[in-house]
């Protein structure tokens, strides 16, 4: 199966651009992993006001909120937060 491509929201992109190189490396590693396994459920799930389900995963100090868009093979990344 071909990996999905990441698609960052403006908020997620701003957090990523403001991060230091160590934080960016951690996010990039997590996003690569999630793009290879987009149907993997997160540690938590949330629903937005439009009823769309978002997965939330915590790994290596990164909290990532995302959902897989199967129609266009993208991993939609809504937020990036730091747990440490």
Protein Blocks (a to p, Z undefined) as FASTA:
>chain_A
ZZddddddfklmmmmmmpcfklmmmmmmmmmmmmmmmmbccfbdcddfkopacddddeeh
iacdddddfknopacdfbdcdfZZ
